[in-house]
């Protein structure tokens, strides 16, 4: 019996999922013991990449709308959290309010991007979304005069970590004989958020809305003739994808404790698109695997080899995948 059959067979399904959960719970401690704490941080950041890949997969994979400015929603979520949880505005709102707020603001920006581009497809849509991503970055870089809002290129520092009452993820805690450092704490929070994102993506994929997105991707004219409101469904795709990016951005800001416009460049949007293409557009499992591959490769390269060599490694993986599996690892065969 192969691995896929274990998850499909009702006699072994709970055993297989239980084994996966146990591995994920033990992963940060095993990784730290074998490879060091820096690798725990790499894995934690890769979970954020998975969330970004799942969000872009809705726009590109399900709805077929090429978005080259997706990192802008990540930036909106990050700055929404940072501005209201730092000394920048001298306010420190709780994360239970800031994360949903950042997601909502990102969704609004997704609608603002989608509304004027409803008639665009292919290269034209890619150019407009690329420009949108750059406009957001330039705005963030220059909103420090005449009124200092974003602190310009210097970025925002001393961002509050996730905390509830007296429990802060930035502190070390002990439980059941185990020591949970801040990076361990964030790993488990990111793991829960990634799991919820995966569950929501699965629900959307198998829903009426998901089928409408696929219909628009395959043939928009036929979808419209079948009674699908293509305008609203497209806007929903942009809004939903942006929401995932906004939540990931808020988590990123709290984890890093510092953000600047340089963290949200065009190359980052391209990296997220590579995750979706590597895994297979329209495949939620492909988005997860692609996010992990690109996230781990880029983080490993940046930590040990330098940023340029890390990007070269991703480029080589991308070329090999396109040569031997043009539709992606988990895409439909071509």
ABEGO torsion letter per residue (X at the ends): XBAAAAAABAAAAAAAAAAAAAAAAAAAAAAAAAAEAAAAAAAAAAAAAAAAAAAAAAAAAAAGBBBAAAAAAAAAAAAAAAAAABAAAGBBBBAAAAAAAAAAAAAAAAAAAAAAAAABBEAAAAAAAAAAAAAAAAAAAABAOABBAAGEAAEBBGBBBBBBEABBAABBBBBGGBBBBAAAAAAAAAAAAAAAAAAAAAAAAABAAAAAAAAAAABAAAAAAAGBBAAAAAAAAAAAAAAAAAAAAAAAAAAAGBBBAAABBAAAAAAAAAAAAAAEBGBAAAAAAAAAAAAAAAAAAAAAAEAAAAAAAAAAAAAAAAAABAAEAABBBX
